[in-house]
Amino acid sequence: MCGRFAFYSPAEAVTRVFGVEDPPAIEPRFNIAPTQFVPVVRSDDDGVRSVAMLRWGLVPFWAKDRSIGNRMINARAETLAEKPAFRDSFRKRRCIVPANGFFEWRKQGSVKQPYFIALGGDEPFGMAGLWARWRDREKNGDERLETFTIVTTEPNSAVEPLHDRMPAILPPEQFDAWLAPENEDTAALQTLLGPCPADEITVWPVSRRVNDPKNDEPSLVESDSLI
């Protein structure tokens, strides 16, 4: 599962890592939570990448109520082609969710200790995502909402002590294949969604203040000791 993450890199990194020209100014975020609007990268029909602000928690186009998105913050990589909520987006509407790291929790005694999980270096990385466009039929389609979910896969050995799932992290050389709107080969796409190598991962404990999504400052991702 991925239920909280951070993205605080500047616009220059969005251009450098994700190939988006002239990205909009993006506010640094250190404690992103479900139902919030988050920058994602997607491609148009001509393959031009752009950043869009989408709500975290996918609402399928056929949903009667947007509240279903509260339960759709993650999508299991193994069943994307089968689940009605995700299979249409898997074929046609894929995105990349930029992040500098994500959080997981491990029970230690009577409390759950949060940990921040990042790749080495200062560059952001891309988590595989799906997006959808929803219209409220009860309001004659006047209310429109674009949402996304983060694809998860089995954990590598660095994340496994904390959780039995982790985000599917895409290396930059796979961005084109994942984002290409004409690519509907779901079997080939599924091969991109395994866990990243454990030796690329760094994990450290952080303040339990991250438990409250109202807290959002750089200190939430800082620690003096590595595990």
Buried (B, 14 or more C-beta within 10 A) or exposed (E): BBBBBBBBBEBEBBBBBBBBEEBEEBEEBBBBBBBBBBBBBBBEEEEEBBBBEBBBBBBBEEBEEBEBBEEBBBBBBEEBBEBEBBBBBBBBBBBBBBBBBBBBBBEEEEEEBBBBBBBEEEEBBBBBBBBBBBBBEEEEEEEEBBBBBBBBBBBBEBBBEBBEBBBBBBEBEBBEBBBBBEBEEEEEBBEBBEBBEEEBBBBBBBBBBBBEEEBBEEEBBEBEEEE
